Amino acid sequence: MDGVLDFAGGVAMVLGALFALLAAIGVHKFRDPYSRMHAAAKSPTLGLVLVTIGAALQIRTFSAIATLTLVAILQLLTSPVGTHLAARAVHLRVDVPQDGVDELRRDQDAGG
């Protein structure tokens, strides 16, 4: 059973590292700021969660699993907030072409 858990943990850690690598490539290759933020927020979060799952499967102690769970939860809570704040800052400072109605700009113009 230990061999299966070690193998599953290794696979999860490698997949997590690949997601982080894909995020870095996306940040480098995408052209507009919103696409770059999407690549910088989604893939590394999933990659970190996979790495923590893999580490938990390989270490298998209560304190390590509790710490890794806390790391994953905090990452899932803080990454969307940070990305949202960065997107608002980019939206206010950079003129990026919009596909439809710019509701944030409309609300800011109406509010003063």
C-alpha positions as CSV (number, residue, x, y, z in Angstrom):
1,M,0.0,0.0,0.0
2,D,2.9,2.4,0.7
3,G,4.2,1.9,-2.8
4,V,0.9,2.9,-4.3
5,L,0.6,6.0,-2.2
6,D,4.2,7.0,-3.0
7,F,3.5,6.5,-6.7
8,A,0.3,8.5,-6.6
9,G,2.0,11.3,-4.6
10,G,4.8,11.4,-7.1
11,V,2.4,11.6,-10.0
12,A,0.4,14.4,-8.3
13,M,3.6,16.4,-7.6
14,V,4.8,16.1,-11.2
15,L,1.4,17.1,-12.5
16,G,1.4,20.1,-10.2
17,A,4.9,21.1,-11.4
18,L,3.7,20.8,-15.0
19,F,0.7,23.1,-14.2
20,A,3.1,25.7,-12.7
21,L,5.3,25.4,-15.8
22,L,2.3,25.9,-18.1
23,A,1.3,29.0,-16.1
24,A,4.8,30.4,-16.6
25,I,4.7,29.8,-20.3
26,G,1.2,31.4,-20.5
27,V,2.4,34.5,-18.6
28,H,5.3,34.8,-21.1
29,K,3.3,34.1,-24.3
30,F,-0.1,35.8,-23.8
31,R,-0.4,39.3,-25.1
32,D,-3.0,41.2,-23.1
33,P,-2.9,41.7,-19.4
34,Y,-6.2,39.8,-18.7
35,S,-5.0,36.7,-20.4
36,R,-1.7,36.9,-18.5
37,M,-3.5,37.3,-15.2
38,H,-5.7,34.3,-16.0
39,A,-2.6,32.2,-16.6
40,A,-1.0,33.5,-13.5
41,A,-3.9,32.8,-11.3
42,K,-5.6,29.5,-12.4
43,S,-2.8,27.1,-13.2
44,P,-0.4,27.8,-10.3
45,T,-3.3,27.4,-7.9
46,L,-4.2,24.0,-9.3
47,G,-0.5,23.1,-9.4
48,L,0.1,24.0,-5.8
49,V,-3.0,22.0,-4.7
50,L,-1.7,19.0,-6.6
51,V,1.8,19.4,-5.1
52,T,0.3,19.6,-1.6
53,I,-1.8,16.5,-2.2
54,G,1.3,14.7,-3.5
55,A,3.3,15.7,-0.5
56,A,0.6,14.7,1.8
57,L,0.4,11.3,0.1
58,Q,4.1,10.8,0.5
59,I,4.7,12.2,4.0
60,R,1.5,10.7,5.6
61,T,1.8,12.3,9.1
62,F,-1.0,14.2,10.7
63,S,1.0,17.4,11.3
64,A,2.2,17.5,7.7
65,I,-1.2,16.8,6.3
66,A,-2.7,19.5,8.5
67,T,-0.1,22.0,7.4
68,L,-0.4,21.2,3.7
69,T,-4.2,21.4,4.0
70,L,-3.9,24.9,5.5
71,V,-1.5,25.9,2.7
72,A,-3.9,24.7,0.0
73,I,-6.9,26.4,1.7
74,L,-5.0,29.7,2.1
75,Q,-3.9,29.6,-1.6
76,L,-7.5,28.9,-2.7
77,L,-8.7,31.9,-0.7
78,T,-6.0,34.5,-1.5
79,S,-5.3,33.8,-5.2
80,P,-8.8,34.9,-6.5
81,V,-8.7,38.1,-4.3
82,G,-5.3,39.1,-5.5
83,T,-6.1,38.5,-9.1
84,H,-9.3,40.5,-8.8
85,L,-7.4,43.4,-7.3
86,A,-4.8,43.2,-10.0
87,A,-7.5,43.1,-12.7
88,R,-9.2,46.2,-11.3
89,A,-5.9,48.1,-11.2
90,V,-5.1,47.1,-14.8
91,H,-8.6,48.0,-15.9
92,L,-8.2,51.5,-14.4
93,R,-4.7,52.1,-15.7
94,V,-4.4,50.3,-19.1
95,D,-6.7,50.8,-22.1
96,V,-7.5,47.2,-23.0
97,P,-10.1,46.6,-25.8
98,Q,-13.4,45.2,-24.4
99,D,-15.7,42.8,-26.2
100,G,-19.0,44.3,-24.8
101,V,-20.3,46.7,-22.3
102,D,-17.7,48.0,-19.8
103,E,-19.8,47.9,-16.7
104,L,-17.0,48.8,-14.3
105,R,-16.2,51.9,-16.2
106,R,-19.9,52.8,-16.6
107,D,-20.4,52.4,-12.8
108,Q,-17.3,54.5,-12.0
109,D,-18.4,57.3,-14.4
110,A,-21.9,57.3,-12.9
111,G,-20.5,57.4,-9.3
112,G,-18.2,60.3,-9.9
